[in-house]
Amino acid sequence: MEKLQFKYESISRWIENADLKAQILIGIQLFIIGFVLEKQLPFDPCHRLSLFFLGLFLILSCVSLSYLYRIIKPRLSNKIHGSRIYFRDIAKSSKVNYKETKESIVSEKEGDFISDLADQVIALSRVCNSKYEDLKSAEGYMIASFLSGLILYLLNI
């Protein structure tokens, strides 16, 4: 039981870390966008290479921001319905019959709780893995947008 709780808490911390990293990277990406656009205005549309890199920079920045948003966007999923750990299932059940829900939580058998906790560990692991995959993708697009912005800046010096 303690090992399972440790895993649950560890995965929850990893999710919090991914969310925090994404929030920091959103701020950095928006700063880079602001910096590049400020340095490019007024923009000469006749300079096609600069126009290409500006478009590339904006597209890569938008893709990066979309991945970062996906990370901080809540992902609430539970494949097993009727959980006594997952807050949505508890809230849904309590709307139907508060007293019965409370009694079922209090009188839940240890084995049922362990099984429910294991289901939650698996669900959280999937969410955590997805967040870190998105974080890896966002970082790649962010680096590419930074490089295209740097090239754009150097072209217009």
N, CA, C and O of each residue as an XYZ file, in Angstrom:
628
protein
N       0.831     -1.198      0.000
C       0.000      0.000      0.000
C       0.871      1.255      0.000
O       0.605      2.195     -0.749
N       1.918      1.273      0.845
C       2.789      2.448      0.911
C       3.521      2.663     -0.410
O       3.704      3.802     -0.839
N       3.940      1.577     -1.056
C       4.621      1.695     -2.347
C       3.693      2.308     -3.385
O       4.104      3.150     -4.183
N       2.453      1.882     -3.366
C       1.468      2.393     -4.312
C       1.207      3.883     -4.077
O       1.123      4.658     -5.030
N       1.079      4.276     -2.831
C       0.881      5.695     -2.508
C       2.097      6.513     -2.918
O       1.958      7.628     -3.421
N       3.303      5.957     -2.703
C       4.524      6.638     -3.116
C       4.531      6.854     -4.628
O       4.875      7.938     -5.099
N       4.156      5.832     -5.382
C       4.107      5.956     -6.842
C       3.097      7.015     -7.264
O       3.372      7.830     -8.144
N       1.939      6.999     -6.636
C       0.890      7.971     -6.952
C       1.388      9.398     -6.713
O       1.213     10.275     -7.560
N       2.004      9.619     -5.563
C       2.510     10.957     -5.229
C       3.672     11.357     -6.131
O       3.781     12.518     -6.525
N       4.538     10.402     -6.458
C       5.668     10.702     -7.347
C       5.191     11.117     -8.728
O       5.687     12.086     -9.302
N       4.232     10.383     -9.253
C       3.708     10.705    -10.585
C       3.001     12.060    -10.552
O       3.110     12.840    -11.497
N       2.286     12.336     -9.480
C       1.622     13.639     -9.339
C       2.657     14.769     -9.338
O       2.423     15.819     -9.936
N       3.785     14.563     -8.678
C       4.851     15.583     -8.676
C       5.454     15.753    -10.067
O       5.761     16.873    -10.473
N       5.628     14.654    -10.800
C       6.153     14.753    -12.156
C       5.207     15.556    -13.042
O       5.649     16.339    -13.883
N       3.914     15.361    -12.855
C       2.921     16.129    -13.618
C       3.016     17.605    -13.261
O       2.975     18.459    -14.147
N       3.142     17.914    -11.974
C       3.294     19.307    -11.548
C       4.560     19.911    -12.144
O       4.550     21.069    -12.561
N       5.655     19.143    -12.191
C       6.906     19.631    -12.775
C       6.745     19.930    -14.260
O       7.244     20.943    -14.750
N       6.055     19.057    -14.971
C       5.829     19.282    -16.407
C       5.002     20.549    -16.616
O       5.290     21.343    -17.511
N       3.980     20.736    -15.793
C       3.145     21.935    -15.906
C       3.964     23.199    -15.633
O       3.822     24.200    -16.336
N       4.817     23.147    -14.614
C       5.639     24.304    -14.273
C       6.620     24.624    -15.395
O       6.789     25.785    -15.765
N       7.267     23.592    -15.936
C       8.202     23.808    -17.050
C       7.484     24.421    -18.241
O       8.009     25.327    -18.888
N       6.291     23.931    -18.529
C       5.530     24.467    -19.661
C       5.181     25.933    -19.441
O       5.259     26.734    -20.372
N       4.800     26.288    -18.225
C       4.462     27.687    -17.935
C       5.679     28.593    -18.115
O       5.561     29.697    -18.646
N       6.833     28.132    -17.676
C       8.067     28.918    -17.845
C       8.401     29.049    -19.328
O       8.752     30.132    -19.796
N       8.293     27.949    -20.062
C       8.611     27.989    -21.493
C       7.632     28.853    -22.284
O       8.018     29.466    -23.279
N       6.382     28.908    -21.859
C       5.422     29.804    -22.517
C       5.891     31.254    -22.368
O       5.871     32.024    -23.329
N       6.307     31.610    -21.170
C       6.819     32.967    -20.947
C       8.034     33.267    -21.801
O       8.135     34.350    -22.377
N       8.956     32.324    -21.889
C      10.160     32.511    -22.703
C       9.795     32.625    -24.174
O      10.311     33.494    -24.877
N       8.902     31.749    -24.649
C       8.503     31.782    -26.058
C       7.821     33.104    -26.407
O       8.085     33.681    -27.461
N       6.954     33.576    -25.533
C       6.282     34.851    -25.791
C       7.275     36.010    -25.777
O       7.127     36.956    -26.551
N       8.280     35.949    -24.912
C       9.326     36.979    -24.900
C      10.084     36.977    -26.231
O      10.344     38.034    -26.807
N      10.435     35.783    -26.711
C      11.161     35.680    -27.977
C      10.319     36.222    -29.123
O      10.829     36.942    -29.982
N       9.039     35.884    -29.142
C       8.149     36.396    -30.191
C       8.107     37.924    -30.145
O       8.233     38.589    -31.173
N       7.931     38.463    -28.956
C       7.891     39.916    -28.811
C       9.176     40.577    -29.253
O       9.152     41.598    -29.940
N      10.305     39.994    -28.860
C      11.602     40.549    -29.223
C      11.802     40.540    -30.729
O      12.195     41.551    -31.311
N      11.535     39.401    -31.365
C      11.741     39.282    -32.813
C      10.814     40.222    -33.569
O      11.247     40.903    -34.498
N       9.556     40.265    -33.185
C       8.619     41.138    -33.896
C       8.957     42.607    -33.698
O       8.810     43.408    -34.621
N       9.405     42.965    -32.508
C       9.791     44.356    -32.266
C      10.965     44.761    -33.150
O      11.005     45.876    -33.670
N      11.914     43.855    -33.316
C      13.105     44.164    -34.121
C      12.803     44.164    -35.618
O      13.570     44.720    -36.404
N      11.687     43.543    -36.020
C      11.359     43.436    -37.433
C      10.441     44.534    -37.933
O      10.250     44.679    -39.140
N       9.878     45.301    -37.033
C       8.952     46.349    -37.442
C       9.693     47.668    -37.606
O      10.511     47.980    -36.740
N       9.477     48.452    -38.625
C       8.639     48.158    -39.788
C       9.309     47.099    -40.664
O      10.534     47.044    -40.771
N       8.495     46.276    -41.277
C       8.984     45.144    -42.046
C       8.942     45.454    -43.534
O       7.970     46.026    -44.028
N      10.001     45.076    -44.247
C      10.075     45.275    -45.700
C       9.591     44.005    -46.399
O      10.329     43.022    -46.455
N       8.359     44.005    -46.939
C       7.826     42.794    -47.573
C       8.525     42.412    -48.872
O       8.304     41.317    -49.389
N       9.361     43.291    -49.406
C      10.062     42.987    -50.651
C      11.239     42.038    -50.420
O      11.700     41.385    -51.356
N      11.713     41.961    -49.215
C      12.843     41.098    -48.889
C      12.314     39.682    -48.631
O      11.918     39.354    -47.513
N      12.314     38.854    -49.674
C      11.628     37.553    -49.617
C      12.262     36.574    -48.634
O      11.549     35.795    -48.003
N      13.563     36.597    -48.494
C      14.208     35.689    -47.555
C      13.801     36.025    -46.127
O      13.558     35.135    -45.313
N      13.730     37.312    -45.835
C      13.271     37.725    -44.506
C      11.817     37.342    -44.293
O      11.432     36.919    -43.203
N      11.011     37.490    -45.332
C       9.602     37.122    -45.239
C       9.443     35.619    -44.975
O       8.599     35.198    -44.184
N      10.273     34.823    -45.657
C      10.252     33.379    -45.443
C      10.590     33.041    -43.987
O       9.884     32.260    -43.349
N      11.656     33.622    -43.472
C      12.066     33.313    -42.098
C      11.096     33.877    -41.064
O      10.934     33.298    -39.989
N      10.457     34.987    -41.374
C       9.436     35.504    -40.466
C       8.249     34.536    -40.400
O       7.748     34.226    -39.319
N       7.810     34.066    -41.571
C       6.718     33.090    -41.596
C       7.094     31.805    -40.883
O       6.296     31.258    -40.121
N       8.301     31.322    -41.125
C       8.788     30.115    -40.475
C       8.840     30.312    -38.958
O       8.416     29.445    -38.194
N       9.360     31.447    -38.542
C       9.445     31.752    -37.111
C       8.060     31.753    -36.469
O       7.865     31.162    -35.407
N       7.105     32.411    -37.110
C       5.765     32.497    -36.539
C       5.073     31.140    -36.490
O       4.396     30.821    -35.513
N       5.241     30.348    -37.533
C       4.629     29.013    -37.554
C       5.235     28.134    -36.469
O       4.507     27.487    -35.716
N       6.566     28.107    -36.384
C       7.224     27.284    -35.360
C       6.866     27.749    -33.953
O       6.687     26.934    -33.048
N       6.763     29.057    -33.776
C       6.377     29.588    -32.467
C       4.964     29.171    -32.088
O       4.702     28.807    -30.941
N       4.056     29.226    -33.057
C       2.667     28.818    -32.788
C       2.575     27.331    -32.471
O       1.820     26.934    -31.584
N       3.324     26.515    -33.175
C       3.321     25.072    -32.900
C       3.875     24.811    -31.506
O       3.323     24.014    -30.748
N       4.961     25.482    -31.179
C       5.547     25.337    -29.841
C       4.553     25.739    -28.761
O       4.385     25.026    -27.773
N       3.897     26.876    -28.946
C       2.909     27.336    -27.962
C       1.722     26.372    -27.857
O       1.166     26.180    -26.776
N       1.341     25.771    -28.987
C       0.213     24.826    -28.912
C       0.590     23.584    -28.112
O      -0.229     23.077    -27.346
N       1.813     23.084    -28.275
C       2.260     21.956    -27.458
C       2.334     22.347    -25.987
O       1.946     21.571    -25.114
N       2.828     23.541    -25.717
C       2.934     23.989    -24.322
C       1.555     24.153    -23.695
O       1.363     23.846    -22.518
N       0.603     24.632    -24.475
C      -0.759     24.759    -23.954
C      -1.348     23.383    -23.656
O      -2.038     23.200    -22.653
N      -1.072     22.414    -24.534
C      -1.579     21.059    -24.298
C      -1.064     20.492    -22.983
O      -1.743     19.695    -22.335
N       0.130     20.901    -22.591
C       0.706     20.396    -21.340
C      -0.051     20.940    -20.141
O      -0.396     20.190    -19.228
N      -0.310     22.242    -20.141
C      -0.946     22.830    -18.956
C      -2.464     22.672    -18.962
O      -3.120     22.894    -17.944
N      -3.016     22.289    -20.108
C      -4.461     22.045    -20.173
C      -4.780     20.807    -19.329
O      -4.120     19.777    -19.469
N      -5.779     20.900    -18.461
C      -6.110     19.743    -17.627
C      -6.507     18.529    -18.463
O      -7.259     18.645    -19.432
N      -6.002     17.388    -18.083
C      -6.350     16.133    -18.749
C      -6.972     15.222    -17.700
O      -6.283     14.574    -16.912
N      -8.252     15.198    -17.721
C      -8.981     14.416    -16.733
C      -9.558     13.193    -17.408
O     -10.498     13.276    -18.199
N      -8.982     12.071    -17.082
C      -9.513     10.847    -17.643
C      -9.392      9.731    -16.625
O      -8.425      9.636    -15.870
N     -10.389      8.911    -16.635
C     -10.394      7.752    -15.765
C     -11.126      6.652    -16.514
O     -12.320      6.766    -16.793
N     -10.420      5.611    -16.829
C     -11.012      4.522    -17.609
C     -11.960      3.674    -16.768
O     -12.864      3.035    -17.307
N     -11.763      3.663    -15.471
C     -12.594      2.873    -14.568
C     -13.586      3.814    -13.904
O     -13.185      4.729    -13.184
N     -14.863      3.603    -14.136
C     -15.880      4.475    -13.547
C     -16.270      3.961    -12.171
O     -16.201      2.761    -11.906
N     -16.672      4.858    -11.311
C     -17.050      4.493     -9.951
C     -15.882      4.503     -8.994
O     -15.938      3.874     -7.938
N     -14.816      5.216     -9.351
C     -13.629      5.291     -8.498
C     -13.937      6.067     -7.223
O     -14.744      6.996     -7.233
N     -13.303      5.690     -6.149
C     -13.432      6.418     -4.878
C     -12.217      7.302     -4.626
O     -12.054      7.860     -3.542
N     -11.363      7.421     -5.645
C     -10.213      8.322     -5.557
C     -10.371      9.471     -6.555
O     -10.054     10.620     -6.243
N     -10.858      9.156     -7.744
C     -11.014     10.153     -8.806
C     -12.152     11.113     -8.458
O     -13.299     10.697     -8.294
N     -11.825     12.389     -8.348
C     -12.774     13.376     -7.822
C     -14.056     13.506     -8.637
O     -15.121     13.757     -8.074
N     -13.969     13.339     -9.959
C     -15.183     13.461    -10.775
C     -16.182     12.351    -10.469
O     -17.388     12.584    -10.393
N     -15.659     11.145    -10.294
C     -16.560     10.034     -9.966
C     -17.196     10.230     -8.595
O     -18.371      9.917     -8.402
N     -16.427     10.742     -7.653
C     -16.969     10.997     -6.316
C     -18.042     12.082     -6.388
O     -19.117     11.938     -5.804
N     -17.750     13.156     -7.099
C     -18.711     14.262     -7.215
C     -19.988     13.805     -7.919
O     -21.091     14.159     -7.501
N     -19.839     13.022     -8.983
C     -21.002     12.535     -9.723
C     -21.872     11.634     -8.840
O     -23.099     11.743     -8.832
N     -21.216     10.756     -8.110
C     -21.939      9.845     -7.228
C     -22.629     10.593     -6.088
O     -23.746     10.252     -5.698
N     -21.956     11.611     -5.560
C     -22.525     12.343     -4.422
C     -23.719     13.202     -4.835
O     -24.569     13.517     -4.003
N     -23.791     13.580     -6.103
C     -24.956     14.334     -6.578
C     -26.201     13.462     -6.559
O     -27.306     13.930     -6.284
N     -25.997     12.178     -6.857
C     -27.123     11.248     -6.861
C     -27.553     10.934     -5.435
O     -28.733     11.039     -5.101
N     -26.596     10.550     -4.592
C     -26.924     10.195     -3.215
C     -25.713     10.471     -2.334
O     -24.807      9.643     -2.235
N     -25.700     11.626     -1.700
C     -24.563     12.055     -0.891
C     -24.270     11.076      0.238
O     -23.126     10.667      0.436
N     -25.293     10.710      0.961
C     -25.114      9.850      2.135
C     -24.544      8.484      1.738
O     -23.637      7.969      2.392
N     -25.071      7.918      0.688
C     -24.588      6.611      0.224
C     -23.141      6.699     -0.251
O     -22.344      5.797      0.006
N     -22.807      7.768     -0.934
C     -21.432      7.961     -1.395
C     -20.482      8.064     -0.216
O     -19.415      7.449     -0.216
N     -20.864      8.835      0.781
C     -20.024      8.991      1.967
C     -19.822      7.650      2.666
O     -18.704      7.318      3.062
N     -20.865      6.901      2.813
C     -20.773      5.590      3.478
C     -19.896      4.627      2.682
O     -19.132      3.860      3.269
N     -19.998      4.657      1.357
C     -19.186      3.741      0.549
C     -17.702      4.113      0.610
O     -16.840      3.238      0.524
N     -17.408      5.391      0.755
C     -16.014      5.817      0.897
C     -15.465      5.371      2.242
O     -14.357      4.841      2.318
N     -16.228      5.581      3.294
C     -15.789      5.232      4.649
C     -15.648      3.717      4.804
O     -14.708      3.250      5.446
N     -16.561      2.955      4.232
C     -16.576      1.505      4.447
C     -15.850      0.730      3.349
O     -15.959     -0.494      3.283
N     -15.119      1.421      2.499
C     -14.435      0.743      1.399
C     -13.400     -0.247      1.938
O     -12.649      0.062      2.863
N     -13.376     -1.426      1.351
C     -12.438     -2.468      1.770
C     -11.035     -2.109      1.298
O     -10.863     -1.460      0.266
N     -10.048     -2.532      2.054
C      -8.641     -2.241      1.753
C      -8.260     -2.727      0.350
O      -7.582     -2.016     -0.392
N      -8.689     -3.916     -0.004
C      -8.370     -4.470     -1.322
C      -8.969     -3.656     -2.455
O      -8.335     -3.459     -3.492
N     -10.203     -3.180     -2.253
C     -10.842     -2.343     -3.270
C     -10.112     -1.017     -3.419
O      -9.933     -0.512     -4.527
N      -9.689     -0.456     -2.272
C      -8.958      0.815     -2.311
C      -7.630      0.649     -3.030
O      -7.258      1.494     -3.844
N      -6.917     -0.419     -2.742
C      -5.622     -0.661     -3.387
C      -5.812     -0.823     -4.893
O      -5.031     -0.291     -5.681
N      -6.846     -1.554     -5.289
C      -7.131     -1.736     -6.712
C      -7.459     -0.396     -7.375
O      -6.989     -0.112     -8.476
N      -8.261      0.416     -6.705
C      -8.627      1.741     -7.230
C      -7.391      2.636     -7.329
O      -7.216      3.362     -8.308
N      -6.550      2.577     -6.321
C      -5.327      3.382     -6.332
C      -4.401      2.941     -7.468
O      -3.778      3.774     -8.125
N      -4.314      1.641     -7.692
C      -3.488      1.137     -8.791
C      -4.027      1.639    -10.139
O      -3.252      2.011    -11.021
N      -5.356      1.647    -10.291
C      -5.958      2.186    -11.516
C      -5.599      3.661    -11.695
O      -5.321      4.109    -12.807
N      -5.607      4.403    -10.603
C      -5.279      5.829    -10.671
C      -3.803      6.043    -11.002
O      -3.465      6.979    -11.726
N      -2.926      5.192    -10.486
C      -1.499      5.276    -10.811
C      -1.304      5.070    -12.314
O      -0.535      5.791    -12.948
N      -1.997      4.092    -12.875
C      -1.886      3.831    -14.317
C      -2.414      5.014    -15.120
O      -1.780      5.436    -16.087
N      -3.572      5.556    -14.729
C      -4.154      6.702    -15.449
C      -3.234      7.916    -15.368
O      -3.012      8.598    -16.368
N      -2.697      8.187    -14.175
C      -1.774      9.319    -14.019
C      -0.491      9.112    -14.812
O       0.062     10.066    -15.360
N      -0.020      7.882    -14.876
C       1.198      7.593    -15.636
C       1.011      7.916    -17.111
O       1.910      8.453    -17.757
N      -0.148      7.589    -17.630
C      -0.436      7.903    -19.035
C      -0.469      9.412    -19.265
O       0.073      9.908    -20.253
N      -1.098     10.125    -18.361
C      -1.157     11.582    -18.472
C       0.250     12.171    -18.384
O       0.617     13.043    -19.172
N       1.025     11.693    -17.427
C       2.382     12.195    -17.230
C       3.244     11.931    -18.466
O       3.967     12.821    -18.914
N       3.177     10.738    -19.011
C       3.946     10.399    -20.199
C       3.566     11.299    -21.368
O       4.435     11.769    -22.101
N       2.289     11.534    -21.539
C       1.819     12.402    -22.610
C       2.337     13.831    -22.447
O       2.744     14.467    -23.419
N       2.318     14.324    -21.220
C       2.810     15.676    -20.957
C       4.298     15.797    -21.284
O       4.723     16.790    -21.874
N       5.085     14.801    -20.907
C       6.517     14.875    -21.181
C       6.832     14.698    -22.660
O       7.809     15.268    -23.145
N       6.033     13.927    -23.386
C       6.204     13.839    -24.835
C       5.913     15.196    -25.480
O       6.647     15.637    -26.364
N       4.844     15.851    -25.036
C       4.513     17.181    -25.547
C       5.600     18.192    -25.181
O       5.920     19.072    -25.979
N       6.163     18.072    -23.990
C       7.224     18.981    -23.564
C       8.456     18.819    -24.449
O       9.086     19.804    -24.834
N       8.788     17.587    -24.763
C       9.929     17.332    -25.642
C       9.678     17.931    -27.028
O      10.577     18.543    -27.605
N       8.482     17.765    -27.559
C       8.142     18.335    -28.871
C       8.173     19.857    -28.822
O       8.704     20.497    -29.729
N       7.610     20.435    -27.774
C       7.576     21.895    -27.637
C       8.982     22.461    -27.592
O       9.262     23.486    -28.213
N       9.868     21.798    -26.860
C      11.253     22.280    -26.780
C      11.917     22.267    -28.149
O      12.642     23.201    -28.494
N      11.679     21.218    -28.933
C      12.261     21.145    -30.277
C      11.766     22.261    -31.177
O      12.558     22.909    -31.862
N      10.463     22.487    -31.179
C       9.902     23.565    -31.991
C      10.347     24.930    -31.483
O      10.536     25.861    -32.266
N      10.511     25.041    -30.186
C      10.948     26.308    -29.611
C      12.388     26.629    -30.033
O      12.703     27.773    -30.361
N      13.243     25.631    -30.021
C      14.632     25.827    -30.465
C      14.652     26.197    -31.945
O      15.385     27.097    -32.354
N      13.848     25.504    -32.743
C      13.790     25.807    -34.176
C      13.262     27.222    -34.417
O      13.761     27.927    -35.294
N      12.257     27.639    -33.647
C      11.729     28.997    -33.826
C      12.759     30.024    -33.395
O      12.884     31.078    -34.018
N      13.499     29.727    -32.332
C      14.555     30.641    -31.887
C      15.616     30.792    -32.975
O      16.060     31.903    -33.267
N      16.018     29.676    -33.572
C      17.036     29.736    -34.626
C      16.529     30.490    -35.850
O      17.274     31.267    -36.446
N      15.277     30.271    -36.231
C      14.742     31.013    -37.385
C      14.618     32.500    -37.050
O      14.835     33.351    -37.913
N      14.274     32.812    -35.814
C      14.223     34.210    -35.383
C      15.604     34.844    -35.373
O      15.759     36.012    -35.729
N      16.603     34.076    -34.967
C      17.981     34.577    -34.964
C      18.456     34.841    -36.389
O      19.086     35.865    -36.655
N      18.158     33.923    -37.303
C      18.517     34.125    -38.709
C      17.814     35.366    -39.256
O      18.423     36.172    -39.961
N      16.545     35.513    -38.932
C      15.787     36.669    -39.376
C      16.409     37.961    -38.848
O      16.540     38.939    -39.583
N      16.786     37.956    -37.592
C      17.434     39.120    -36.974
C      18.739     39.439    -37.675
O      19.020     40.600    -37.973
N      19.543     38.409    -37.943
C      20.841     38.622    -38.603
C      20.676     39.101    -40.044
O      21.504     39.867    -40.538
N      19.620     38.661    -40.718
C      19.373     39.120    -42.094
C      19.040     40.611    -42.144
O      19.309     41.287    -43.136
N      18.462     41.099    -41.079
C      17.991     42.497    -41.086
C      18.870     43.447    -40.300
O      18.445     44.552    -39.961
N      20.091     43.029    -40.006
C      21.023     43.940    -39.301
C      21.546     44.964    -40.260
O      22.340     45.822    -39.874
